[in-house]
């Protein structure tokens, strides 16, 4: 599984807005660059979690700490014990 692709696809599927489509990158901030609300970020966390291998879960505090797309990638990489 490519973690970056998983995260980018999850963002596009969860928040299919023009702003997301235009500004999505690994360096994009979730609230400012992509225009996501706290609720949308939480739903994104649930979406990402649903795509993880069985037995892997995200904690609420991990999701609420996300500021950028790279933060999500880093969280998943650490959770799965992979570097990307």
C-alpha positions in Angstrom: 0.0 0.0 0.0 1.3 3.4 -0.9 0.6 5.7 2.0 0.8 8.9 0.1 -1.8 7.7 -2.5 -4.0 6.4 0.2 -4.1 9.8 1.9 -4.5 11.8 -1.2 -7.3 9.6 -2.5 -9.0 9.7 0.8 -8.9 13.5 0.9 -10.3 13.8 -2.7 -13.1 11.2 -1.9 -14.0 12.8 1.4 -13.9 16.4 0.4 -14.4 16.6 -3.4 -14.4 20.4 -3.7 -12.7 22.6 -6.3 -10.4 24.1 -3.6 -9.2 20.7 -2.6 -8.7 19.6 -6.2 -6.7 22.7 -7.0 -4.6 22.9 -3.9 -4.0 19.3 -2.9 -0.3 18.5 -2.3 1.7 17.0 0.5 2.6 20.4 1.8 -1.0 21.7 1.8 -2.6 22.7 5.1 -5.9 21.2 5.8 -7.8 24.2 7.0 -6.1 27.1 5.1 -5.0 25.6 1.8 -7.8 23.0 1.4 -10.5 24.8 3.4 -11.5 21.9 5.5 -13.5 22.3 8.7 -12.7 20.4 11.9 -15.6 18.1 11.2 -14.4 17.4 7.7 -10.9 16.6 9.1 -12.5 14.2 11.6 -14.5 12.5 8.8 -11.3 12.3 6.8 -9.6 10.5 9.7 -12.4 8.0 9.7 -12.1 7.5 6.0 -8.3 7.0 6.2 -8.8 4.6 9.1 -11.3 2.5 7.1 -8.6 2.0 4.4 -5.9 0.8 6.8 -5.2 -2.9 7.2 -7.3 -4.7 9.7 -6.3 -4.1 13.3 -4.9 -0.6 12.8 -6.8 2.3 14.3 -6.4 6.1 14.6 -7.0 7.9 17.9 -9.0 11.1 18.0 -6.0 13.0 19.3 -4.0 11.9 16.3 -6.6 13.1 13.9 -7.2 16.5 15.7 -3.5 17.1 15.6 -3.3 17.1 11.8 -2.4 20.4 10.3 -1.2 19.4 6.9 -1.5 16.6 4.4 2.1 15.6 5.4 1.0 15.2 9.0 -1.5 12.6 7.9 1.1 10.7 5.9 3.5 10.8 8.8 0.9 9.5 11.2 0.0 6.6 9.0 3.7 5.8 8.2 4.5 5.7 11.9 1.4 3.7 12.7 2.3 1.1 10.1 6.0 1.2 10.9 6.9 2.4 7.4 8.9 5.4 6.2 7.6 7.3 3.2 
